[in-house]
Amino acid sequence: MNDGNLKITISTLNNQEYNLKIPKPLLINLLNVDKTSSIENTDIFYYESTLNNLLSTDVQFTYSEITGLITDIATYIQ
């Protein structure tokens, strides 16, 4: 986490690489974290279980090519 954003790098099958940022509120919504709980007051993104959930989740997202900021993210269901 840096400046309220989680910075990630996404590599595609054809070796394209995208450096993106996900705002913390979008991640909290994605992970279904209770916004009123005390867990929001601590940084949930330093917990190993949270990182494992993020790594094992298929998502689809919209991002700005100019800023690299993800503006919408949701769990991907095939």
HTML snippet that shows the backbone in 3Dmol.js (N, CA, C, O; Angstrom):
<script src="https://3Dmol.org/build/3Dmol-min.js"></script>
<div id="view" style="width:600px;height:400px;position:relative"></div>
<script>
const pdb = `
ATOM      1  N   MET A   1       0.841  -1.177   0.000  1.00  0.00           N
ATOM      2  CA  MET A   1       0.000   0.000   0.000  1.00  0.00           C
ATOM      3  C   MET A   1       0.885   1.238   0.000  1.00  0.00           C
ATOM      4  O   MET A   1       1.894   1.310   0.701  1.00  0.00           O
ATOM      5  N   ASN A   2       0.477   2.204  -0.804  1.00  0.00           N
ATOM      6  CA  ASN A   2       1.192   3.469  -0.843  1.00  0.00           C
ATOM      7  C   ASN A   2       0.190   4.536  -1.253  1.00  0.00           C
ATOM      8  O   ASN A   2      -0.475   4.399  -2.280  1.00  0.00           O
ATOM      9  N   ASP A   3       0.077   5.589  -0.468  1.00  0.00           N
ATOM     10  CA  ASP A   3      -0.845   6.691  -0.760  1.00  0.00           C
ATOM     11  C   ASP A   3      -2.286   6.218  -0.922  1.00  0.00           C
ATOM     12  O   ASP A   3      -3.018   6.753  -1.755  1.00  0.00           O
ATOM     13  N   GLY A   4      -2.704   5.229  -0.142  1.00  0.00           N
ATOM     14  CA  GLY A   4      -4.071   4.733  -0.216  1.00  0.00           C
ATOM     15  C   GLY A   4      -4.345   3.837  -1.403  1.00  0.00           C
ATOM     16  O   GLY A   4      -5.502   3.525  -1.684  1.00  0.00           O
ATOM     17  N   ASN A   5      -3.299   3.413  -2.112  1.00  0.00           N
ATOM     18  CA  ASN A   5      -3.456   2.531  -3.270  1.00  0.00           C
ATOM     19  C   ASN A   5      -2.567   1.306  -3.114  1.00  0.00           C
ATOM     20  O   ASN A   5      -1.461   1.394  -2.580  1.00  0.00           O
ATOM     21  N   LEU A   6      -3.058   0.163  -3.583  1.00  0.00           N
ATOM     22  CA  LEU A   6      -2.238  -1.031  -3.676  1.00  0.00           C
ATOM     23  C   LEU A   6      -1.651  -1.038  -5.080  1.00  0.00           C
ATOM     24  O   LEU A   6      -2.392  -1.011  -6.063  1.00  0.00           O
ATOM     25  N   LYS A   7      -0.344  -1.075  -5.180  1.00  0.00           N
ATOM     26  CA  LYS A   7       0.302  -1.078  -6.490  1.00  0.00           C
ATOM     27  C   LYS A   7       0.527  -2.522  -6.923  1.00  0.00           C
ATOM     28  O   LYS A   7       1.062  -3.335  -6.168  1.00  0.00           O
ATOM     29  N   ILE A   8       0.109  -2.830  -8.158  1.00  0.00           N
ATOM     30  CA  ILE A   8       0.241  -4.192  -8.672  1.00  0.00           C
ATOM     31  C   ILE A   8       0.833  -4.156 -10.075  1.00  0.00           C
ATOM     32  O   ILE A   8       0.742  -3.153 -10.783  1.00  0.00           O
ATOM     33  N   THR A   9       1.437  -5.268 -10.454  1.00  0.00           N
ATOM     34  CA  THR A   9       1.912  -5.449 -11.822  1.00  0.00           C
ATOM     35  C   THR A   9       1.196  -6.664 -12.382  1.00  0.00           C
ATOM     36  O   THR A   9       1.171  -7.729 -11.766  1.00  0.00           O
ATOM     37  N   ILE A  10       0.619  -6.489 -13.552  1.00  0.00           N
ATOM     38  CA  ILE A  10      -0.092  -7.569 -14.229  1.00  0.00           C
ATOM     39  C   ILE A  10       0.672  -7.904 -15.496  1.00  0.00           C
ATOM     40  O   ILE A  10       0.974  -7.025 -16.302  1.00  0.00           O
ATOM     41  N   SER A  11       0.986  -9.190 -15.666  1.00  0.00           N
ATOM     42  CA  SER A  11       1.648  -9.660 -16.882  1.00  0.00           C
ATOM     43  C   SER A  11       0.673 -10.538 -17.646  1.00  0.00           C
ATOM     44  O   SER A  11       0.041 -11.422 -17.068  1.00  0.00           O
ATOM     45  N   THR A  12       0.552 -10.298 -18.939  1.00  0.00           N
ATOM     46  CA  THR A  12      -0.355 -11.089 -19.773  1.00  0.00           C
ATOM     47  C   THR A  12       0.396 -12.266 -20.394  1.00  0.00           C
ATOM     48  O   THR A  12       1.622 -12.351 -20.311  1.00  0.00           O
ATOM     49  N   LEU A  13      -0.351 -13.158 -21.007  1.00  0.00           N
ATOM     50  CA  LEU A  13       0.258 -14.326 -21.650  1.00  0.00           C
ATOM     51  C   LEU A  13       1.201 -13.943 -22.783  1.00  0.00           C
ATOM     52  O   LEU A  13       2.157 -14.667 -23.060  1.00  0.00           O
ATOM     53  N   ASN A  14       0.946 -12.816 -23.441  1.00  0.00           N
ATOM     54  CA  ASN A  14       1.837 -12.386 -24.525  1.00  0.00           C
ATOM     55  C   ASN A  14       2.840 -11.336 -24.046  1.00  0.00           C
ATOM     56  O   ASN A  14       3.223 -10.434 -24.791  1.00  0.00           O
ATOM     57  N   ASN A  15       3.257 -11.475 -22.774  1.00  0.00           N
ATOM     58  CA  ASN A  15       4.348 -10.699 -22.180  1.00  0.00           C
ATOM     59  C   ASN A  15       4.133  -9.193 -22.140  1.00  0.00           C
ATOM     60  O   ASN A  15       5.103  -8.436 -22.127  1.00  0.00           O
ATOM     61  N   GLN A  16       2.899  -8.751 -22.120  1.00  0.00           N
ATOM     62  CA  GLN A  16       2.619  -7.342 -21.874  1.00  0.00           C
ATOM     63  C   GLN A  16       2.562  -7.143 -20.368  1.00  0.00           C
ATOM     64  O   GLN A  16       2.068  -8.009 -19.645  1.00  0.00           O
ATOM     65  N   GLU A  17       3.059  -6.019 -19.894  1.00  0.00           N
ATOM     66  CA  GLU A  17       3.079  -5.748 -18.468  1.00  0.00           C
ATOM     67  C   GLU A  17       2.389  -4.422 -18.171  1.00  0.00           C
ATOM     68  O   GLU A  17       2.634  -3.418 -18.839  1.00  0.00           O
ATOM     69  N   TYR A  18       1.528  -4.431 -17.165  1.00  0.00           N
ATOM     70  CA  TYR A  18       0.795  -3.241 -16.766  1.00  0.00           C
ATOM     71  C   TYR A  18       1.082  -2.960 -15.298  1.00  0.00           C
ATOM     72  O   TYR A  18       0.903  -3.838 -14.454  1.00  0.00           O
ATOM     73  N   ASN A  19       1.518  -1.764 -14.988  1.00  0.00           N
ATOM     74  CA  ASN A  19       1.705  -1.325 -13.610  1.00  0.00           C
ATOM     75  C   ASN A  19       0.502  -0.480 -13.244  1.00  0.00           C
ATOM     76  O   ASN A  19       0.307   0.611 -13.779  1.00  0.00           O
ATOM     77  N   LEU A  20      -0.310  -1.000 -12.318  1.00  0.00           N
ATOM     78  CA  LEU A  20      -1.573  -0.349 -11.985  1.00  0.00           C
ATOM     79  C   LEU A  20      -1.668  -0.078 -10.489  1.00  0.00           C
ATOM     80  O   LEU A  20      -0.889  -0.606  -9.695  1.00  0.00           O
ATOM     81  N   LYS A  21      -2.636   0.751 -10.122  1.00  0.00           N
ATOM     82  CA  LYS A  21      -2.910   1.075  -8.731  1.00  0.00           C
ATOM     83  C   LYS A  21      -4.395   0.844  -8.463  1.00  0.00           C
ATOM     84  O   LYS A  21      -5.250   1.239  -9.256  1.00  0.00           O
ATOM     85  N   ILE A  22      -4.688   0.201  -7.336  1.00  0.00           N
ATOM     86  CA  ILE A  22      -6.071  -0.033  -6.932  1.00  0.00           C
ATOM     87  C   ILE A  22      -6.331   0.771  -5.660  1.00  0.00           C
ATOM     88  O   ILE A  22      -5.655   0.561  -4.653  1.00  0.00           O
ATOM     89  N   PRO A  23      -7.305   1.694  -5.689  1.00  0.00           N
ATOM     90  CA  PRO A  23      -7.634   2.446  -4.474  1.00  0.00           C
ATOM     91  C   PRO A  23      -8.142   1.517  -3.365  1.00  0.00           C
ATOM     92  O   PRO A  23      -8.879   0.566  -3.628  1.00  0.00           O
ATOM     93  N   LYS A  24      -7.741   1.803  -2.132  1.00  0.00           N
ATOM     94  CA  LYS A  24      -8.116   0.976  -0.983  1.00  0.00           C
ATOM     95  C   LYS A  24      -9.632   0.760  -0.875  1.00  0.00           C
ATOM     96  O   LYS A  24     -10.047  -0.365  -0.598  1.00  0.00           O
ATOM     97  N   PRO A  25     -10.486   1.785  -1.080  1.00  0.00           N
ATOM     98  CA  PRO A  25     -11.937   1.544  -0.979  1.00  0.00           C
ATOM     99  C   PRO A  25     -12.445   0.477  -1.957  1.00  0.00           C
ATOM    100  O   PRO A  25     -13.345  -0.288  -1.610  1.00  0.00           O
ATOM    101  N   LEU A  26     -11.886   0.412  -3.172  1.00  0.00           N
ATOM    102  CA  LEU A  26     -12.304  -0.623  -4.122  1.00  0.00           C
ATOM    103  C   LEU A  26     -11.925  -2.007  -3.626  1.00  0.00           C
ATOM    104  O   LEU A  26     -12.698  -2.953  -3.778  1.00  0.00           O
ATOM    105  N   LEU A  27     -10.737  -2.139  -3.031  1.00  0.00           N
ATOM    106  CA  LEU A  27     -10.311  -3.430  -2.505  1.00  0.00           C
ATOM    107  C   LEU A  27     -11.152  -3.857  -1.309  1.00  0.00           C
ATOM    108  O   LEU A  27     -11.489  -5.032  -1.166  1.00  0.00           O
ATOM    109  N   ILE A  28     -11.483  -2.912  -0.463  1.00  0.00           N
ATOM    110  CA  ILE A  28     -12.326  -3.237   0.691  1.00  0.00           C
ATOM    111  C   ILE A  28     -13.670  -3.766   0.217  1.00  0.00           C
ATOM    112  O   ILE A  28     -14.182  -4.742   0.765  1.00  0.00           O
ATOM    113  N   ASN A  29     -14.246  -3.128  -0.798  1.00  0.00           N
ATOM    114  CA  ASN A  29     -15.512  -3.612  -1.357  1.00  0.00           C
ATOM    115  C   ASN A  29     -15.353  -4.995  -1.969  1.00  0.00           C
ATOM    116  O   ASN A  29     -16.207  -5.861  -1.773  1.00  0.00           O
ATOM    117  N   LEU A  30     -14.281  -5.211  -2.699  1.00  0.00           N
ATOM    118  CA  LEU A  30     -14.044  -6.494  -3.351  1.00  0.00           C
ATOM    119  C   LEU A  30     -13.906  -7.616  -2.336  1.00  0.00           C
ATOM    120  O   LEU A  30     -14.406  -8.720  -2.553  1.00  0.00           O
ATOM    121  N   LEU A  31     -13.234  -7.339  -1.237  1.00  0.00           N
ATOM    122  CA  LEU A  31     -13.002  -8.353  -0.216  1.00  0.00           C
ATOM    123  C   LEU A  31     -14.157  -8.472   0.772  1.00  0.00           C
ATOM    124  O   LEU A  31     -14.098  -9.274   1.704  1.00  0.00           O
ATOM    125  N   ASN A  32     -15.207  -7.678   0.573  1.00  0.00           N
ATOM    126  CA  ASN A  32     -16.384  -7.696   1.444  1.00  0.00           C
ATOM    127  C   ASN A  32     -16.025  -7.457   2.897  1.00  0.00           C
ATOM    128  O   ASN A  32     -16.559  -8.113   3.791  1.00  0.00           O
ATOM    129  N   VAL A  33     -15.124  -6.520   3.133  1.00  0.00           N
ATOM    130  CA  VAL A  33     -14.746  -6.176   4.500  1.00  0.00           C
ATOM    131  C   VAL A  33     -15.764  -5.192   5.046  1.00  0.00           C
ATOM    132  O   VAL A  33     -16.135  -4.229   4.374  1.00  0.00           O
ATOM    133  N   ASP A  34     -16.211  -5.439   6.260  1.00  0.00           N
ATOM    134  CA  ASP A  34     -17.152  -4.534   6.923  1.00  0.00           C
ATOM    135  C   ASP A  34     -16.471  -3.191   7.163  1.00  0.00           C
ATOM    136  O   ASP A  34     -15.516  -3.104   7.934  1.00  0.00           O
ATOM    137  N   LYS A  35     -16.958  -2.159   6.509  1.00  0.00           N
ATOM    138  CA  LYS A  35     -16.317  -0.842   6.593  1.00  0.00           C
ATOM    139  C   LYS A  35     -16.415  -0.225   7.984  1.00  0.00           C
ATOM    140  O   LYS A  35     -15.652   0.683   8.314  1.00  0.00           O
ATOM    141  N   THR A  36     -17.341  -0.706   8.795  1.00  0.00           N
ATOM    142  CA  THR A  36     -17.487  -0.143  10.128  1.00  0.00           C
ATOM    143  C   THR A  36     -16.664  -0.895  11.165  1.00  0.00           C
ATOM    144  O   THR A  36     -16.578  -0.462  12.314  1.00  0.00           O
ATOM    145  N   SER A  37     -16.063  -2.003  10.780  1.00  0.00           N
ATOM    146  CA  SER A  37     -15.311  -2.793  11.753  1.00  0.00           C
ATOM    147  C   SER A  37     -13.956  -2.172  12.025  1.00  0.00           C
ATOM    148  O   SER A  37     -13.484  -1.317  11.275  1.00  0.00           O
ATOM    149  N   SER A  38     -13.345  -2.608  13.093  1.00  0.00           N
ATOM    150  CA  SER A  38     -12.046  -2.063  13.473  1.00  0.00           C
ATOM    151  C   SER A  38     -10.950  -2.501  12.523  1.00  0.00           C
ATOM    152  O   SER A  38      -9.868  -1.913  12.517  1.00  0.00           O
ATOM    153  N   ILE A  39     -11.210  -3.528  11.712  1.00  0.00           N
ATOM    154  CA  ILE A  39     -10.172  -3.996  10.788  1.00  0.00           C
ATOM    155  C   ILE A  39      -9.806  -2.908   9.786  1.00  0.00           C
ATOM    156  O   ILE A  39      -8.674  -2.869   9.303  1.00  0.00           O
ATOM    157  N   GLU A  40     -10.757  -2.019   9.465  1.00  0.00           N
ATOM    158  CA  GLU A  40     -10.435  -0.937   8.537  1.00  0.00           C
ATOM    159  C   GLU A  40      -9.458   0.055   9.173  1.00  0.00           C
ATOM    160  O   GLU A  40      -8.685   0.707   8.471  1.00  0.00           O
ATOM    161  N   ASN A  41      -9.496   0.164  10.477  1.00  0.00           N
ATOM    162  CA  ASN A  41      -8.607   1.092  11.156  1.00  0.00           C
ATOM    163  C   ASN A  41      -7.163   0.603  11.153  1.00  0.00           C
ATOM    164  O   ASN A  41      -6.233   1.401  11.265  1.00  0.00           O
ATOM    165  N   THR A  42      -6.979  -0.698  11.026  1.00  0.00           N
ATOM    166  CA  THR A  42      -5.642  -1.238  10.847  1.00  0.00           C
ATOM    167  C   THR A  42      -5.471  -1.455   9.355  1.00  0.00           C
ATOM    168  O   THR A  42      -6.446  -1.366   8.608  1.00  0.00           O
ATOM    169  N   ASP A  43      -4.296  -1.728   8.918  1.00  0.00           N
ATOM    170  CA  ASP A  43      -4.106  -1.898   7.474  1.00  0.00           C
ATOM    171  C   ASP A  43      -4.258  -3.363   7.102  1.00  0.00           C
ATOM    172  O   ASP A  43      -3.331  -4.157   7.261  1.00  0.00           O
ATOM    173  N   ILE A  44      -5.444  -3.712   6.603  1.00  0.00           N
ATOM    174  CA  ILE A  44      -5.768  -5.107   6.303  1.00  0.00           C
ATOM    175  C   ILE A  44      -4.879  -5.697   5.225  1.00  0.00           C
ATOM    176  O   ILE A  44      -4.797  -6.919   5.096  1.00  0.00           O
ATOM    177  N   PHE A  45      -4.218  -4.863   4.456  1.00  0.00           N
ATOM    178  CA  PHE A  45      -3.435  -5.366   3.336  1.00  0.00           C
ATOM    179  C   PHE A  45      -2.074  -5.890   3.756  1.00  0.00           C
ATOM    180  O   PHE A  45      -1.307  -6.361   2.915  1.00  0.00           O
ATOM    181  N   TYR A  46      -1.764  -5.817   5.031  1.00  0.00           N
ATOM    182  CA  TYR A  46      -0.523  -6.409   5.526  1.00  0.00           C
ATOM    183  C   TYR A  46      -0.765  -7.791   6.126  1.00  0.00           C
ATOM    184  O   TYR A  46       0.184  -8.450   6.552  1.00  0.00           O
ATOM    185  N   TYR A  47      -2.013  -8.237   6.166  1.00  0.00           N
ATOM    186  CA  TYR A  47      -2.330  -9.568   6.666  1.00  0.00           C
ATOM    187  C   TYR A  47      -2.150 -10.585   5.547  1.00  0.00           C
ATOM    188  O   TYR A  47      -2.616 -10.374   4.427  1.00  0.00           O
ATOM    189  N   GLU A  48      -1.473 -11.688   5.851  1.00  0.00           N
ATOM    190  CA  GLU A  48      -1.194 -12.706   4.839  1.00  0.00           C
ATOM    191  C   GLU A  48      -2.480 -13.272   4.247  1.00  0.00           C
ATOM    192  O   GLU A  48      -2.539 -13.521   3.043  1.00  0.00           O
ATOM    193  N   SER A  49      -3.506 -13.481   5.061  1.00  0.00           N
ATOM    194  CA  SER A  49      -4.761 -14.050   4.555  1.00  0.00           C
ATOM    195  C   SER A  49      -5.410 -13.121   3.526  1.00  0.00           C
ATOM    196  O   SER A  49      -5.997 -13.596   2.554  1.00  0.00           O
ATOM    197  N   THR A  50      -5.313 -11.810   3.727  1.00  0.00           N
ATOM    198  CA  THR A  50      -5.867 -10.863   2.765  1.00  0.00           C
ATOM    199  C   THR A  50      -5.117 -10.946   1.451  1.00  0.00           C
ATOM    200  O   THR A  50      -5.732 -10.958   0.386  1.00  0.00           O
ATOM    201  N   LEU A  51      -3.798 -11.002   1.512  1.00  0.00           N
ATOM    202  CA  LEU A  51      -2.993 -11.101   0.292  1.00  0.00           C
ATOM    203  C   LEU A  51      -3.281 -12.402  -0.436  1.00  0.00           C
ATOM    204  O   LEU A  51      -3.355 -12.412  -1.664  1.00  0.00           O
ATOM    205  N   ASN A  52      -3.445 -13.505   0.297  1.00  0.00           N
ATOM    206  CA  ASN A  52      -3.775 -14.783  -0.335  1.00  0.00           C
ATOM    207  C   ASN A  52      -5.124 -14.722  -1.026  1.00  0.00           C
ATOM    208  O   ASN A  52      -5.284 -15.266  -2.118  1.00  0.00           O
ATOM    209  N   ASN A  53      -6.104 -14.062  -0.403  1.00  0.00           N
ATOM    210  CA  ASN A  53      -7.416 -13.903  -1.030  1.00  0.00           C
ATOM    211  C   ASN A  53      -7.305 -13.108  -2.326  1.00  0.00           C
ATOM    212  O   ASN A  53      -7.944 -13.445  -3.323  1.00  0.00           O
ATOM    213  N   LEU A  54      -6.501 -12.060  -2.310  1.00  0.00           N
ATOM    214  CA  LEU A  54      -6.323 -11.249  -3.518  1.00  0.00           C
ATOM    215  C   LEU A  54      -5.656 -12.050  -4.627  1.00  0.00           C
ATOM    216  O   LEU A  54      -6.070 -11.972  -5.783  1.00  0.00           O
ATOM    217  N   LEU A  55      -4.642 -12.809  -4.290  1.00  0.00           N
ATOM    218  CA  LEU A  55      -3.896 -13.561  -5.298  1.00  0.00           C
ATOM    219  C   LEU A  55      -4.715 -14.680  -5.913  1.00  0.00           C
ATOM    220  O   LEU A  55      -4.481 -15.060  -7.060  1.00  0.00           O
ATOM    221  N   SER A  56      -5.676 -15.214  -5.163  1.00  0.00           N
ATOM    222  CA  SER A  56      -6.441 -16.347  -5.674  1.00  0.00           C
ATOM    223  C   SER A  56      -7.801 -15.939  -6.241  1.00  0.00           C
ATOM    224  O   SER A  56      -8.636 -16.799  -6.519  1.00  0.00           O
ATOM    225  N   THR A  57      -8.027 -14.651  -6.414  1.00  0.00           N
ATOM    226  CA  THR A  57      -9.305 -14.162  -6.916  1.00  0.00           C
ATOM    227  C   THR A  57      -9.176 -13.746  -8.374  1.00  0.00           C
ATOM    228  O   THR A  57      -8.275 -12.993  -8.744  1.00  0.00           O
ATOM    229  N   ASP A  58     -10.095 -14.249  -9.196  1.00  0.00           N
ATOM    230  CA  ASP A  58     -10.166 -13.796 -10.586  1.00  0.00           C
ATOM    231  C   ASP A  58     -11.046 -12.554 -10.620  1.00  0.00           C
ATOM    232  O   ASP A  58     -12.184 -12.570 -10.149  1.00  0.00           O
ATOM    233  N   VAL A  59     -10.511 -11.491 -11.177  1.00  0.00           N
ATOM    234  CA  VAL A  59     -11.259 -10.236 -11.217  1.00  0.00           C
ATOM    235  C   VAL A  59     -11.287  -9.670 -12.627  1.00  0.00           C
ATOM    236  O   VAL A  59     -10.457 -10.001 -13.473  1.00  0.00           O
ATOM    237  N   GLN A  60     -12.256  -8.817 -12.850  1.00  0.00           N
ATOM    238  CA  GLN A  60     -12.254  -8.024 -14.074  1.00  0.00           C
ATOM    239  C   GLN A  60     -12.289  -6.576 -13.631  1.00  0.00           C
ATOM    240  O   GLN A  60     -12.936  -6.234 -12.641  1.00  0.00           O
ATOM    241  N   PHE A  61     -11.595  -5.733 -14.364  1.00  0.00           N
ATOM    242  CA  PHE A  61     -11.461  -4.359 -13.908  1.00  0.00           C
ATOM    243  C   PHE A  61     -11.391  -3.401 -15.082  1.00  0.00           C
ATOM    244  O   PHE A  61     -11.125  -3.789 -16.220  1.00  0.00           O
ATOM    245  N   THR A  62     -11.635  -2.149 -14.770  1.00  0.00           N
ATOM    246  CA  THR A  62     -11.504  -1.049 -15.720  1.00  0.00           C
ATOM    247  C   THR A  62     -10.424  -0.131 -15.175  1.00  0.00           C
ATOM    248  O   THR A  62     -10.388   0.157 -13.979  1.00  0.00           O
ATOM    249  N   TYR A  63      -9.537   0.331 -16.064  1.00  0.00           N
ATOM    250  CA  TYR A  63      -8.468   1.210 -15.605  1.00  0.00           C
ATOM    251  C   TYR A  63      -8.209   2.307 -16.624  1.00  0.00           C
ATOM    252  O   TYR A  63      -8.576   2.202 -17.794  1.00  0.00           O
ATOM    253  N   SER A  64      -7.567   3.358 -16.143  1.00  0.00           N
ATOM    254  CA  SER A  64      -7.187   4.469 -17.011  1.00  0.00           C
ATOM    255  C   SER A  64      -5.801   4.197 -17.572  1.00  0.00           C
ATOM    256  O   SER A  64      -4.857   3.965 -16.816  1.00  0.00           O
ATOM    257  N   GLU A  65      -5.674   4.223 -18.887  1.00  0.00           N
ATOM    258  CA  GLU A  65      -4.362   4.029 -19.509  1.00  0.00           C
ATOM    259  C   GLU A  65      -3.431   5.196 -19.208  1.00  0.00           C
ATOM    260  O   GLU A  65      -2.211   5.041 -19.256  1.00  0.00           O
ATOM    261  N   ILE A  66      -3.983   6.346 -18.904  1.00  0.00           N
ATOM    262  CA  ILE A  66      -3.172   7.537 -18.629  1.00  0.00           C
ATOM    263  C   ILE A  66      -2.588   7.498 -17.213  1.00  0.00           C
ATOM    264  O   ILE A  66      -1.392   7.721 -17.027  1.00  0.00           O
ATOM    265  N   THR A  67      -3.436   7.214 -16.216  1.00  0.00           N
ATOM    266  CA  THR A  67      -2.989   7.261 -14.821  1.00  0.00           C
ATOM    267  C   THR A  67      -2.597   5.898 -14.267  1.00  0.00           C
ATOM    268  O   THR A  67      -1.873   5.820 -13.274  1.00  0.00           O
ATOM    269  N   GLY A  68      -3.069   4.816 -14.902  1.00  0.00           N
ATOM    270  CA  GLY A  68      -2.828   3.480 -14.370  1.00  0.00           C
ATOM    271  C   GLY A  68      -3.687   3.161 -13.167  1.00  0.00           C
ATOM    272  O   GLY A  68      -3.442   2.174 -12.474  1.00  0.00           O
ATOM    273  N   LEU A  69      -4.700   3.990 -12.907  1.00  0.00           N
ATOM    274  CA  LEU A  69      -5.571   3.805 -11.754  1.00  0.00           C
ATOM    275  C   LEU A  69      -6.773   2.948 -12.140  1.00  0.00           C
ATOM    276  O   LEU A  69      -7.481   3.239 -13.104  1.00  0.00           O
ATOM    277  N   ILE A  70      -6.986   1.888 -11.364  1.00  0.00           N
ATOM    278  CA  ILE A  70      -8.165   1.045 -11.573  1.00  0.00           C
ATOM    279  C   ILE A  70      -9.367   1.784 -11.008  1.00  0.00           C
ATOM    280  O   ILE A  70      -9.363   2.203  -9.851  1.00  0.00           O
ATOM    281  N   THR A  71     -10.399   1.942 -11.836  1.00  0.00           N
ATOM    282  CA  THR A  71     -11.574   2.709 -11.432  1.00  0.00           C
ATOM    283  C   THR A  71     -12.765   1.823 -11.085  1.00  0.00           C
ATOM    284  O   THR A  71     -13.720   2.290 -10.464  1.00  0.00           O
ATOM    285  N   ASP A  72     -12.722   0.549 -11.479  1.00  0.00           N
ATOM    286  CA  ASP A  72     -13.804  -0.381 -11.174  1.00  0.00           C
ATOM    287  C   ASP A  72     -13.204  -1.771 -11.139  1.00  0.00           C
ATOM    288  O   ASP A  72     -12.397  -2.130 -11.997  1.00  0.00           O
ATOM    289  N   ILE A  73     -13.601  -2.556 -10.139  1.00  0.00           N
ATOM    290  CA  ILE A  73     -13.088  -3.914 -10.022  1.00  0.00           C
ATOM    291  C   ILE A  73     -14.194  -4.797  -9.433  1.00  0.00           C
ATOM    292  O   ILE A  73     -14.931  -4.381  -8.539  1.00  0.00           O
ATOM    293  N   ALA A  74     -14.292  -6.020  -9.954  1.00  0.00           N
ATOM    294  CA  ALA A  74     -15.307  -6.941  -9.472  1.00  0.00           C
ATOM    295  C   ALA A  74     -14.800  -8.367  -9.647  1.00  0.00           C
ATOM    296  O   ALA A  74     -13.952  -8.640 -10.497  1.00  0.00           O
ATOM    297  N   THR A  75     -15.328  -9.261  -8.838  1.00  0.00           N
ATOM    298  CA  THR A  75     -14.984 -10.666  -8.965  1.00  0.00           C
ATOM    299  C   THR A  75     -15.489 -11.175 -10.301  1.00  0.00           C
ATOM    300  O   THR A  75     -16.630 -10.917 -10.684  1.00  0.00           O
ATOM    301  N   TYR A  76     -14.638 -11.897 -11.002  1.00  0.00           N
ATOM    302  CA  TYR A  76     -14.971 -12.426 -12.325  1.00  0.00           C
ATOM    303  C   TYR A  76     -15.558 -13.806 -12.174  1.00  0.00           C
ATOM    304  O   TYR A  76     -14.951 -14.685 -11.561  1.00  0.00           O
ATOM    305  N   ILE A  77     -16.735 -14.001 -12.729  1.00  0.00           N
ATOM    306  CA  ILE A  77     -17.395 -15.305 -12.690  1.00  0.00           C
ATOM    307  C   ILE A  77     -17.620 -15.753 -14.115  1.00  0.00           C
ATOM    308  O   ILE A  77     -18.270 -15.063 -14.900  1.00  0.00           O
ATOM    309  N   GLN A  78     -17.074 -16.924 -14.452  1.00  0.00           N
ATOM    310  CA  GLN A  78     -17.220 -17.431 -15.818  1.00  0.00           C
ATOM    311  C   GLN A  78     -18.549 -18.090 -16.025  1.00  0.00           C
ATOM    312  O   GLN A  78     -18.836 -18.572 -17.121  1.00  0.00           O
TER     313      GLN A  78
END
`;
const viewer = $3Dmol.createViewer("view");
viewer.addModel(pdb, "pdb");
viewer.setStyle({}, {cartoon: {color: "spectrum"}});
viewer.zoomTo();
viewer.render();
</script>
